[in-house]
Amino acid sequence: MDNNNFLNENKKLIILAIFAIVFLSIPIFLKTEKENTNLKVEQIIQRKVFDYKSVLDTIEAKSYYVYDLVDMKSIFSKEEHLKLPLASITKIMSGLVVMDIMPDTTTVIISQDNLLSEGDSGLYVGEKWKLKDLLDFSLISSSNDGMSAVASTLNQYLKINNKDIVKVMNEKAKEFGLDDTIFMNETGLDIDANLGGAYSSAFDTAVLLKNVMKIHPELVVNTNKVDEKYISESNLKHTATNTNTSINKINNLIISKTGYTDLAGGNLAVVVDAGFMHPVAIVVLGSSIDGRFNDVVKLTKLTLEKLSE
């Protein structure tokens, strides 16, 4: 073989060798790139999880529960079965059993005894109200006087069966499977320094919201409003100002009910729409008077982000 042929053959071998090395390196390169991509995705996921956790760690509430009412599953939770004083969230159950039994148009007359409850809602002795209007007023403004008057009227209906509103509320709790819940009065006001007017868990409260939306959505339809005007049957004007001061900060709010007593601390239960007809219940119990609002705003934002993934 002459020198030219020898050089040509060597060139071919060298070229083939280079192609072989490149070809054999492609799978390794692709594998490395895939591993790098997977690592980046995993890091992003880990950062996302960390971000959720970092926000959840700032929640003041002793207990919270975020419950998807469509898919019937938990989204976020902490000590969701811890039994805590419920405070004025109690009024949701009070209103529900009242609407179960009495017609919307029932006339409720405010008595002196009704005005002995804590807080002044601007109601007058002898003033007449249409039941549904007084329920709306009482839930928006968390009026103890108003709910006391509604309960007194219902108790007149129930007296013949040796029942009262509290007994019916506890029966309804059993019917709904609210094993963490017990009611001692219709307002949720503390009975004394050591005993609350009602006890429940964040889990049970979320289930209660689900049942209210299913059975009597009209009861809570106005609870997402900042304020609402009412004229009683006695032709007296009243304004119900919502006790939830964070209404404008909570996206897609459907239902809202606050609660606060010395024993309970700050409670807040809401339902938000996380999409087209996709209600989600968010409940915080045992927070502070202002912290409950911040807690729910944070949980709402996390929930909407979680469900958009």
N, C-alpha and C positions, 0 to 999 in steps of 0.2 A: 504494500500500500504506500503510495507516494505521500510526501509531506502535506500537500494540499488536501488530499482526501482525508488524511488523518486529522487535520485541523477542522475540516468540515464536519466530520463525524463527532469530534469532541464538542463542537459548537452545538450540535443537535442534542447531545447528551446533557450539556449544561442547561440548554433551554428547557428540555424536558424535566430536568431536575428542579429548575426554578418553578415551572408550572405545578409540579407535584407538591412542592413545599407550600406554594400558595393555596392550591386546592385543598390539601390536607389541613391547612390552617383555618379555612373558612368555618367549619363546624365549631372549632374551638373559639374562634372570634364571635360567632353568633351566640354560642353558649354563654360566653363571658358577657356579651351585651345583654342577653336575656336575663342573666343573673343580676347584672347591674340595674336593669329596668325593674325587675322584681324587688330588688333591694330598695330602689327609690320609692316604688309604690308602697312597700311595707313601711318605709319611713314616714311617708305621707299619712298612711292610716294610723300609725302610732302617734303622730303629731295630732291628728284629729281626735283620737281617743283621749290623749293628754289634754287637749283643749276642753273637751267635754268635762273631764274630771276636774280640771282646774276651776271651771265655772261652778260645777256642782259643789265643790269644796267650800264655796263662798256662801252657800245657802244657809240662812240663819235658823230656819225651822227645825224643830226636833224631828219632825216627820213630814214626808211629802210623797205624793203618788201622782204620776202622770199616766192616764189610762186612755188608750185608743178605743173609743166607743163603737167604731166600725169593725175593726179587726179583733176586738175584745182581748187586747194584750197590753202588758205593761211596757212603757217606754223608758221612764226613769222612776226610781223609787228609793226611799230610805225609811226604814222602820215603819212601813206602811200599815202594820197591824198594831202599832202602839196606841193604847187607849188614852186619850187626852180630853180635857174639857173642850166641848164643842162651841160654847158661847152662842152667838146669834145665828150661826149657820143652822142651828136647831129650827129656826123659823121656816126653813124650806119644808121640813117634815110636817110642821104645824099646818102650814098652808095647804099641803097636799091632802092631809086627812080632812081638812075643812071642805075642800073642793070636792072630795069624794062623797060627802054627806049632804051638804047644803047647797041650794041653788045659788047661782051667781048674784041674783037680784034680791037675796035675803037682806032685810034691813037690820043694821047693827046700830045699837044706841050706846053711846059712851056713858059709862057710869063713873061715879066718884072713885070707886074701888079700882077701876081700870087705870086711873091716873096716879096711882100710888107707886107704880113701877119706876125703876131708875130711868132718868132722862125725861125731858119734856119735848114732845113732838108738836106742841101747839094745838092739841085737840081740846074740846070743851065738853063739860058735863052736859048731858042731854042732847048733844049733837048727834044727828042721824047720818049714817053712811050706807051706801050700797056695798054689800060684802066684797065684791071683786075689786072695787076701787080702794077699799080700806086694806085689803090684802096687798095690792100693788104698792100702796103708800108705805105700808109697814115693811115690805121686803126691800124697797129701794132705800128708804131712810133708816132701816133697822129700828123701827118704832116699837118699843116694848109696850107702850100704852095701847097702840093700835092692835097688836097681836093679842094682848090681854083682853081687849074688848071682843075680838073675833072668837077667842077661846070661850069666853063667858057665854056668848050666844050659842056656840056649838054645844056647850055643856047643858044648856036647856033642852036641846034636842036629845041628848044622850041620857039625861037623868032617868027617864022611864026605864032604861035598860041597866041601871046601876053602873053606868060607865062615865068616864070623863075623857077629855081630849088626850091627856097624857097616857091613859091606858090604851086608847086606840092607836096612838103614835107608837107605842112599844109593840102592839100587835102587828102593826104595819112593818116595823123593823124586822120582826121574825119572818113575816111573809116574804120580805125582800132578801132574807138570808144575811142580815146585818148582825153577825155574831159579836162584833166588837162594840155594839151600840146599846145605850140605855138612856131613856129620857126621864127626868124628874119634874120638869115644867115645860111650858110651851115656848118660852123665850130664850132659854139657855143661860139666863142670868145666874150668877153664883148664888147658891142658897145661903152659904156662910163662908167664912174665911178658909174653910177646908174642903168644902163640897161644892162641886159645880152643878149647874142645872141640867147638864146632859154630858155624856161622854161618848166618844166615837173614835174611829181611826181614819186616817187619810184614805185607806182602801174602801172602807164602808161608805165614806162620804162621796167618793167617786161613783160608787154603785147607786147611791141615793140620787145623785144628779142624773145618772143614766135613766133611772125609773121615772123621775120627774119629767124628763124630756119625752119619754114614751107615753106616759099616762096623762099628764097635765102640763103640756108645754106652755099653755096660756098663762099659767101661774107665774112664770119667770120671764115672760117675753119682754118686759120693760126693765129688767134689772141691769141691762147694759147701757142704760141712758144716764147721762150726767145729772139730769133733774127732770121732773115731770110735774105738771100743774094738775090739781084736782079741785073740784067743787063738790062739797058734801051735799047730801039731800037737804040739809038745813041751809043751803045756799051760802056756805062759808068757804072762802078760798084758801087753799093750802099748796105749798110747794114741797115736794119730796126731793131732797138733795142726796145723791148717792154717797154712801159712806166709803165706797171704793174710789179713792182719789187718784188711782192709776189707770182709770178707764181709757184715757187717750193714749196710754203707753202700751196697752195690750192689744196686739193685732187681732182682728177678726173675732172680737169678743161676742159671745152669744148670751152667756149667763154669768152673773156675778153675785156673790154673797159674802159679806164680811162677817167677822166675829171678833170681839175683844172683851175680855174681863181680866180682873187681876189674876185669877187662877189660870185662865186659858192662855194669856198673852195674845199675840196677834194671829188670827186665822183668816184664811181667804180661800174660797172655792170658786172656780170659774170653769166655763166650757168655752173653748175657742174652736173656730172652724179652720182646720189645717189644710183645707183644699175644698173642692166642690162637694158640699154635703159630707164633710169628713170631721165630725165633732170629736174633740179630745178633752177629757176632764183633767184639770190640774188643781190639786188640793195641797195646801200647806197648813200645818197645825203646829202651834207652839213656837211661833216666830215672835218678833217684837211688833209694836204698834205700827212702825214704819217699815220694818224689815219684811213683813208679809207681802207688801206691794212689790218691793225690789225682788223678792224671791220668785214671785209669779211672773214678773216681767222676764227675768232670766230664764226660767223654765219654759216659758212660751217661746222665746227666741231659739233655745236649744231644740225644742220639740219640732218647730217648723223646719229647722235646718236638718234635723235627723230624718224627718219624713220626706224631705226633698232629695235625699241621697239616692 
